[in-house]
Amino acid sequence: MRCLVACTAVVLLPALAFASPSCRIAYAEFEPNVPHIDLADCPGEPEREGVFCRAQIQGVHITIYRFEPGPDGSSCLADAESMAIRDFVNRFGRTTAGP
């Protein structure tokens, strides 16, 4: 019985992922509802057409949200990664603006 449930889930989950052409979270919903900082580039990723990132800082943690073009032309949340700011700086370095 366990295998039946697990095997069914393995078969159906990928199909469900492609069943809906809409975004899980559209940037139009994210923008006014999540306090964030616009990033010039996505940390640790090469620049790609239509892909952009936003950051949210809460205490000593930072969350990076990555958006990609969706099926209907809107930008959709593709990934989010949260880590300690110290780990972020160790992983990606720091950039400062100004003289």
C-alpha positions as CSV (number, residue, x, y, z in Angstrom):
1,M,0.0,0.0,0.0
2,R,2.8,2.4,0.9
3,C,4.4,1.8,-2.5
4,L,1.2,2.4,-4.3
5,V,0.8,5.8,-2.6
6,A,4.5,6.7,-3.1
7,C,4.6,5.5,-6.7
8,T,1.4,7.4,-7.5
9,A,2.8,10.6,-6.0
10,V,6.0,10.1,-8.0
11,V,4.0,9.8,-11.2
12,L,1.5,12.5,-10.6
13,L,3.6,15.3,-9.0
14,P,5.5,16.1,-12.2
15,A,2.2,16.1,-14.2
16,L,0.7,18.5,-11.7
17,A,3.6,20.8,-12.0
18,F,2.9,21.3,-15.7
19,A,-0.9,21.2,-15.4
20,S,-1.2,24.9,-14.5
21,P,0.4,27.5,-16.7
22,S,0.1,30.2,-14.0
23,C,2.7,31.3,-11.6
24,R,3.0,30.1,-8.0
25,I,3.6,33.7,-7.0
26,A,3.6,36.5,-9.7
27,Y,5.9,39.4,-9.2
28,A,2.9,41.7,-9.4
29,E,1.7,40.1,-6.2
30,F,5.1,40.0,-4.5
31,E,6.1,43.6,-5.2
32,P,3.5,45.4,-3.0
33,N,3.3,42.7,-0.3
34,V,6.8,41.7,0.5
35,P,9.3,44.3,1.8
36,H,12.5,43.9,-0.3
37,I,15.5,45.4,-1.9
38,D,15.9,45.4,-5.7
39,L,19.2,43.7,-6.7
40,A,21.2,44.7,-9.8
41,D,22.1,41.0,-10.4
42,C,21.2,37.7,-9.0
43,P,24.0,36.6,-6.6
44,G,26.2,33.8,-8.0
45,E,24.3,33.5,-11.3
46,P,25.2,34.6,-14.8
47,E,22.9,37.2,-16.3
48,R,19.9,35.8,-18.2
49,E,17.2,37.5,-20.1
50,G,14.2,38.3,-18.0
51,V,15.7,36.8,-14.7
52,F,16.0,39.1,-11.7
53,C,16.4,38.9,-8.0
54,R,15.1,40.7,-4.9
55,A,16.4,40.4,-1.3
56,Q,14.7,40.7,2.0
57,I,16.6,41.2,5.2
58,Q,15.1,40.1,8.5
59,G,17.5,40.4,11.5
60,V,20.6,38.5,10.7
61,H,19.1,36.6,7.8
62,I,18.7,37.4,4.1
63,T,16.3,35.8,1.7
64,I,17.1,36.0,-2.1
65,Y,14.0,35.6,-4.3
66,R,14.7,34.8,-8.0
67,F,12.0,35.5,-10.6
68,E,11.9,34.2,-14.2
69,P,9.6,34.8,-17.1
70,G,6.3,32.9,-16.8
71,P,4.2,31.3,-19.4
72,D,2.0,34.3,-19.9
73,G,4.8,36.8,-20.0
74,S,4.6,37.8,-16.3
75,S,7.5,37.3,-14.0
76,C,7.1,34.3,-11.6
77,L,8.8,33.3,-8.4
78,A,11.2,30.5,-9.4
79,D,13.2,30.1,-6.2
80,A,13.9,31.5,-2.8
81,E,16.9,30.9,-0.6
82,S,17.4,32.1,3.0
83,M,20.7,32.2,4.9
84,A,22.5,34.1,7.5
85,I,23.9,37.4,6.2
86,R,27.4,36.2,7.3
87,D,27.0,33.1,5.1
88,F,25.8,35.2,2.2
89,V,28.9,37.5,2.4
90,N,31.2,34.5,2.7
91,R,29.6,32.9,-0.3
92,F,29.1,35.8,-2.6
93,G,31.4,38.6,-1.2
94,R,30.3,42.1,-0.6
95,T,29.9,45.1,-2.9
96,T,29.9,48.6,-1.7
97,A,28.8,51.7,-3.6
98,G,30.6,54.9,-3.3
99,P,34.1,56.2,-3.2
